[in-house]
């Protein structure tokens, strides 16, 4: 996950669950929180300096956040399980996440849906306000399995992601400015 200043990239260290920060200028890596249990679906809120992640690839897992806006990271705080947050991915692998338009967006494995989590804040501390599930329309599910890859948002509402299929991954783009709020759909 690229930080908003373009100086750092945050990630999950394979095999350890540690949250790491890569300094692009110094070309170095540091652990900002060891033992965080991070596993997948890492997303960065550049407005508040929060990293969101799930602690399990299987079963939806639990959503956590870490405040990285200061000189050192805060202790991770659990926001709830995928089921308690009302995610369509509850019971499934939470494969992809990104932060856009003030919300956390989560895609589960083998779902042509994306969940939008919106938060209320007391100071800089988030609590869940709402979860809305959107369905991708017009997707050829025999050719594309949108789950399994990473996603990123551009500031102008374009979601870029990768797919999983038997021939390897593909890159796709979805225009989130075309969301149909009435039907809760996003055209493919």
C-alpha positions, 0 to 999 in steps of 0.5 A, a space after each residue: 500500500 503506497 502512502 500518500 506522501 509517496 515516500 513509503 510503502 506499507 506491507 505485510 511481511 510474508 510468514 510473520 504477519 509483521 507490518 513493515 514500512 519500505 522507505 523509498 528514498 533510503 531503500 530500506 525496510 523497517 518493522 513498524 509493528 511486530 506480531 500484528 497478525 496481519 495476513 491480507 487485504 491491507 489498505 491505507 487511509 491517507 487522510 487519517 494515517 490508518 492501515 487496515 488489515 484482516 488477520 486471517 486469509 480464511 473465514 473472513 478473519 477480523 478487521 484491525 487498524 493501526 494508526 501510523 500517522 505519528 512517529 511510531 505506530 499505535 498498538 493494533 485495535 480490532 474493529 470486529 469480525 467479518 461477520 459482525 461487520 456485516 461483510 458479504 465475505 464473512 466465512 470467506 477469504 478476505 483477499 483484497 482491500 483499498 481505501 477510497 472516498 472515505 471508506 474501506 472497500 473489501 473484496 472476498 474470494 470468489 465473490 463478484 461483490 465488494 463491501 463498502 465500510 464507512 466509519 464514524 470517528 471519535 477523534 482519530 478512532 474509527 467505529 463502524 457506521 455502515 456496511 453496504 454490499 455492491 454487486 459487479 454487473 456484466 462480469 464474465 465469471 468464466 473468464 474473470 475471478 476478480 478475487 484473489 488479487 490486490 486492488 488500488 484506487 486512484 484519486 479520481 475513482 478508478 479501481 485497479 486490480 488483478 484477477 485469478 484464473 487458470 491462465 494466470 492473473 489479469 489486470 482490470 479497471 473499474 470506474 467507481 464514479 459509475 456506482 448505481 446507489 439505487 441498485 447497489 451495482 458497479 458496471 464491469 
